[in-house]
Amino acid sequence: MKHTFTQAAATGDTRILARSAMGFDWNYFVAGEYQIFKHGDNELISSTKDVPAGAGFDNGTSLHKTSVVRNGDVILTTILIDLTDLNSGGTILDIIGKADTGYSHIGQVTTAVNGVILGGRMSCLETPATGEPDIDLYSATEATGAEEALVTGLTQTEISATGADWTPAVAPKLFGTIVADQYLYLVTGIGSSDNATYTAGRIMLELWGYPT
């Protein structure tokens, strides 16, 4: 059985319940984050958060779901994306998102939330259709990047270049560190030619980090 308390509801009775039922001092829900503390010394051993996308990465039936889970000293960030109803431009390195809309990033990576990123991988769960299937991953200092604008117009860094059209058969692309406080963008790759709205396509990103 899981027992979760907000800080405002935490009392002596809930402390006893948390200890007897779970073996931990506290299981908090604080400002959108679940936190589990180790019995005895109040050391945080597990927590969950999310990574919101920009307003421009949302249209129709598109999906953007995230999880940031800390277990001990390992933080795993997972971002699941369904591209349906989002747009790709017809030029190499165009930002993908809602047509002609700013803030089309897929989330900001911060040390406070995601930890120090040591590496990650990008993979395809469903073949992108109608829109451009060659999709790369970039980071940028700015959150304002708009769909169909070139990511090179931002202060950007290439994270992962696919070099091929994504299908589930394409091996996941591994990448290294990501600079803290950068915003992530999906962009059209070197084979870009499809200026269209996606009718299918699911992408997963996984980032591994550690707390400071």
ABEGO torsion letter per residue (X at the ends): XBBBBBAAABBAAAAAAAAAAAGBABBBBBGGBBBBBBBGAGBBABBBBBBBBBAABBBEABBBBBBBBBBEABBBBBBBBBABGBBBBABBGBBBEBBGBBGABAEBBBAAAAEBBAEBBBBBABBBBGBBABBBBBBBABAABBBGBBAAABBBBBABBAGBBBBAABBBBBBBBBBBGBBBBBBBBAABABBBBBABEBBBBBBBBBBX
